[in-house]
Amino acid sequence: MNKYTVKLLTRNAVVAAVYFLLTLISFPISYGLIQVRIAELLVLLCFFNRDYAVGITIGCLLANAFGPGNMGVFDIIFGTLATFLSCIGVSFCKHLLISTFIPVVLNSFTIAAVLLFAGGESHTYFAMVGILALGEIIAVTILGYLIFISLKKNEKFMSLIDAKKNQEFKW
């Protein structure tokens, strides 16, 4: 195994662990209809290096596997898929602020469908989409954007994450 592969595996393992731990530490607000899954801000790492999609997806899968039982396998499959697709979408975006809305849209529509299908909520589908979108906006568009806009100025951070693209973005 070459050095690049070991480094990439290690980075993704750390990102997966951070996603999982952030989700579990903030358990009361990480699951269900009213959620602000702070770990979702990590999808913005893919704005700089799409290789992080693997670690974020694995972290999400683990977090969803340990989530409340009412969504179970549906959240493990579809919630994780929504996060994976968010990572891919973010990796193709050229503007950080715009990229934050990709996980908002994908996760809110997907998780609302999962909640509706799992039968745990009595709200209408679009009401659930709105509530979930608000939580995702707080976690990714506000918190994530502010954190990454600050960190982009830090050369050590950009080197640590092995930023390969979008290093000179405007907004």
Secondary structure, DSSP 4 states (H G I P E B T S, - for coil): --HHHHHHHHHHHHHHHHHHHHHHHTHHHHSSSS---GGGGGGGGGGT-GGGHHHHHHHHHHHHHTS-TTTHHHIIIIIHHHHHHHHHHHHH-S-HHHHTHHHHHHHHHHHHHHHHHHT---S-HHHHHHHHHHHHIIIIIIIIHHHHHHHTT-HHHHHHTT--S-TT---
